[in-house]
Amino acid sequence: MGDTAKRSDLFMVGENEMAEIAKKKKKVKPMIVTIIILAVIVFGILWLFTPFGFWAVRAQGEYQIKVTVNGREMTATMENNTSSWAFHRMLEHGAKTVSMRDYGGMEKVGMLWKGLPANNAQITTQPGDIILFMGSSLVVYYNQNSWNFTQMGHINDVTQAELKEILGTGSVTMTFELTE
């Protein structure tokens, strides 16, 4: 009889342990789901706001884009660097319109919808330069400025006076698209 009591005590301990394990499993499942959801959110934020999606971009030579401002179409020659080619990849999905505000009496600045890889170097901009600033701002210069920027391209065949007239004062909307 002593052996039977010991066996049932062991059996009871096993049932109690099983109940504890079941309780822990119920707590772990929501934690796993929460971790997965957080990982998806973090990945989504990285994808949208950083150059995360452009790691495999390679420079493939200069190319042309069309820039439209206030009904005026201009062409720009884009640089042969990974920043410019990441921008090209964005434009492959269609034209992109950027709201740009005047800054410092020398440039129009607009936020991009996705961060691009930077290739910063100390440069002096010229009127018509298209610059990437801080990886997520697109800038079109109509005056000179010296700073650590990423040169993206240059608007072709337009003088400083013509560019100032086209861009006007205050905010503008610019559309960027690939040429055929």
TAFEN-V233044 format. One record per helix or strand of 2 or more residues. SS is the DSSP state (alpha for helix, beta for strand). FROM is the first residue (numbers start at 0). LEN is the number of residues. Records with the same first field share a line. If there is no record, write none. Layout:
BEGIN
SS->FROM-LEN / FROM-LEN
END
This chain:
BEGIN
alpha->1-48 / 50-4 / 81-10 / 159-8
beta->62-7 / 71-7 / 95-8 / 106-5 / 120-4 / 128-5 / 136-5 / 145-10 / 171-7
END
